[in-house]
Amino acid sequence: MNSEWLIVFLAYLIGSVPFGLWITKLVYGFDIRTKGSGNIGSTNVGRFTSKSFALWIQILDMLKGLVPVALILYRFDIHHVLVYRVAFATVVGHCFSIFLLFKGGKGVNTSIGALVCILPISVAIGIGVYFLVKKFSHFVSMSSMSMSISWILSSLIVVQDPKQIIFTSALCMVVVIRHRKNIIRLMKGEEPKTNIESHQIG
């Protein structure tokens, strides 16, 4: 295997680590996949544990995207294609984990972690969009998808490298696809609302 593709595969394995499932089961003794939406992400974890515990899951999911990309940036320039392959691999790992028979989360927090190393301005804009949409809609899913769309729009404005635009577009596509069931529930008026006081993302 080519050394660069081996790095991408290792990034995928890191992204595949289901912190929300494993740590929740270790600390609370239940399988988060049997609760609520069945998602392993911090939002669903927070519904059945505590805000502080869910925040730690969120941070760990972000680090899955941030750490591999940060390490690659020590060796390669930000415009190198391997940076984007590694970043995207971590998100794919989270969403289609090898440890969960290629099932997983929705990729929001891992995307933020990967993107903050590449386009921090887009992350900042996206977080603002997330909380703005959440304030008026009370829907986490709608807020997450709006944030991901803002990554594309902001990248079109603040960058000139086509790879960054392709990368943000790919992240948006993954996040929206992973929210397909939420989209159906939103259309049917069956999507549950959330507490707008929560400062958690994703």
Secondary structure, DSSP 4 states (H G I P E B T S, - for coil): --HHHHHHHHHHHHHH--HHHHHHHHHH-S-GGGSTT---SHHHHHHHS-HHHHHHHHHHHHHHHHHHHHHHHHHS-TTSHHHHHHHHHHHHHHHSBGGGTTB----HHHHHHHHHTT-HHHHHHHHHHHHHHHHHH--HHHHHHHHHHHHHHHHHHH---HHHHHHHHHHHHHHHHHTHHHHHHHHHT-PPP--TT-----
